């Protein structure tokens, strides 16, 4: 899954979104992550379609990843049955507003 944050998704000076899909489809955020080139291409395409904006809040993306992991963890009776792990990579330019 590839999500972004801290960007306006509609033209103008509207509010910044704390959670955007880097595929352009919030209901289908699955990007080709088979190699770093594909992920960087997805990131570059996103930067062409949004306008970076402040504030930059990580709370929404961190909560989403934790919720997804918790859903799987909550359905397993034995911890050794968990088959997936979750990795959150945050690419950013510098400012964090909800540190």
C-alpha positions in Angstrom: 0.0 0.0 0.0 1.3 3.4 -0.8 -0.1 6.5 0.9 1.0 10.1 1.2 0.2 12.9 3.5 0.5 16.7 3.7 -0.9 17.6 0.2 -3.8 19.2 -1.4 -5.6 16.9 -3.8 -7.9 19.4 -5.4 -6.9 22.7 -7.1 -6.9 25.9 -5.0 -6.0 26.7 -1.5 -8.2 24.2 0.3 -7.1 22.2 3.3 -4.2 19.8 3.3 -5.1 16.1 3.4 -3.5 13.9 6.1 -4.0 10.7 4.0 -3.9 10.4 0.2 -3.4 7.3 -2.0 -0.3 7.5 -4.1 -2.0 5.4 -6.7 -4.7 8.1 -7.2 -7.4 5.8 -5.9 -8.0 5.9 -2.1 -10.0 2.6 -2.3 -7.1 0.8 -4.1 -3.8 2.0 -2.6 -1.8 -1.0 -3.8 1.2 0.0 -5.7 3.8 -2.1 -7.4 6.5 -2.4 -4.7 8.5 -5.2 -6.4 11.4 -2.9 -6.7 12.4 0.5 -5.5 12.2 2.0 -9.0 8.4 1.2 -9.2 7.8 2.8 -5.8 9.8 5.9 -6.7 7.8 6.2 -10.0 4.6 6.0 -8.0 5.9 8.7 -5.7 6.9 10.9 -8.6 3.5 10.5 -10.3 1.8 11.5 -7.1 3.9 14.7 -6.8 2.6 15.7 -10.3 -1.0 15.4 -9.3 -1.0 17.1 -5.8 0.3 20.3 -4.3 2.4 19.7 -1.2 1.0 21.7 1.8 1.2 22.2 5.5 0.5 21.0 8.1 2.2 17.6 7.8 0.4 15.2 10.3 1.6 11.6 10.6 -1.2 10.6 13.0 -3.6 9.4 10.2 -1.1 7.2 8.3 0.4 5.7 11.5 -3.1 4.9 12.8 -4.1 3.3 9.5 -1.1 1.0 9.5 -1.6 0.1 13.1 -5.3 -0.6 12.5 -4.5 -2.9 9.6 -1.9 -4.8 11.6 -4.3 -5.0 14.6 -7.1 -6.5 12.4 -4.8 -9.5 11.5 -3.4 -9.8 15.0 -6.8 -9.7 16.6 -8.0 -12.7 14.5 -5.1 -15.0 15.4 -5.3 -17.1 18.5 -1.6 -18.1 18.4 1.0 -15.5 17.7 3.1 -18.0 15.7 0.3 -18.1 13.1 0.8 -14.5 12.0 2.1 -14.7 8.4 2.5 -11.0 7.6 4.6 -8.2 8.9 4.1 -4.5 8.3 6.7 -2.0 7.4 6.0 1.7 7.4 8.4 3.8 5.3 8.0 7.6 5.6 9.6 9.7 2.9 9.5 13.4 3.9 11.2 16.7 3.4 11.4 17.8 7.0 8.5 19.3 8.9 6.4 17.3 11.3 3.4 19.2 12.8 2.0 16.5 15.1 5.3 15.1 16.4 
